[in-house]
């Protein structure tokens, strides 16, 4: 013991902390071990958790024993167990043991990777881990990466860079009160993620200036329609600022023809951003490398290891071949940071020292690279490949079950770990089928044995399954499928 505070000031006494850490280690291990025994979704209503909490903050400190007791008694009953292997909502859960160890260590260190000097190891690990992601998914080494929390934020940064190169000097002069600015437009498919609109809201360019381009039968952007939309806009005097192509759309994991889209974007001098937040991961598989074909022509690409590369929330990687633009938009070193900034003076880090704060809006930055580094090393490239391949196999298997089981049918071609399907009994009107499918999802989720979501495709309600958890096996998918069929039979009978 070296002079740690044990009085009323300072941290909790070291011995007590150690004992609780051991207890917490067991808590975490037990949680992962027994997660399958839990009902996935809790039976709680809004306000139930709050009602079990004390109304006010305690005036004096409470014993950790009591707080940890309430973790089980108050918090856990309100948790949706995303890590449960039969949680098949969204893209599945990327939780895993090695990454968990990284999270624990990162919390203990609590460093801020804002400049190289404030966190040499966090900065350099970030660079290394990003190069691994880049290589895994086949992005050229000329692209520089940076880690943000989410793909929404990555896309916001990409479009901020696009706005700057459109010649509008917004960084310096802003947009308010300027008569010299044209309307700046962004094009994305009708399946692209809503983060594109959110970015345009934040950038002050307007949600209405996102032009949604129709998709083909497989939910891929119609490039002819993109060309027409841009030409119409140019004739009207608006400026095409950026095109967003998606590799792995949110609903169906469809893949836009990125190479063809790149040619259109280039012809109009528009920034090309590729949203490979989900689908980039599939390019880890040699047999699926083509999913990222054309992405090398992009100005920026987002890949979310927290969606399918086994890095738990949050971890989103933006790659750009124009980091100078990103830096031109975001680098700003106030005096109080000058001593720690590499750009401002010669540091022992030398010319290669990166200050990631210069490439984004955030100053304080968590040590996110640690959990990624631990997961990537523990699984290895082979391990990541085989897990992703297995998820694709399970999705294809479910799709085959659906196709051979009327009144179910696929609502979109199965792609990556995603299967969208719909019960469509011939005796029912489409609107009745919508209600039936929604009710099936609710019914299955109420069992606690599986968890699904729904989506709308071509204005019809569909059931959506996403497979991406390292714990998910064929038996979990089979359980979910059995539950879906049982719910559909029972609900149809009741109608
Ligand atoms: N892009 C795609 C294709 C997505 O599916 C999603 C979320 O599901 C996002 C972006 C936004 O991701 P995030 O939650 O990391 O902001």
Boltz pocket constraint, residues with backbone or C-beta under 6 A from the ligand:
constraints:
  - pocket:
      binder: B
      contacts: [[A, 149], [A, 150], [A, 151], [A, 152], [A, 153], [A, 193], [A, 195], [A, 246], [A, 247], [A, 248], [A, 249], [A, 250], [A, 275], [A, 277], [A, 278], [A, 304], [A, 316]]
      max_distance: 6.0
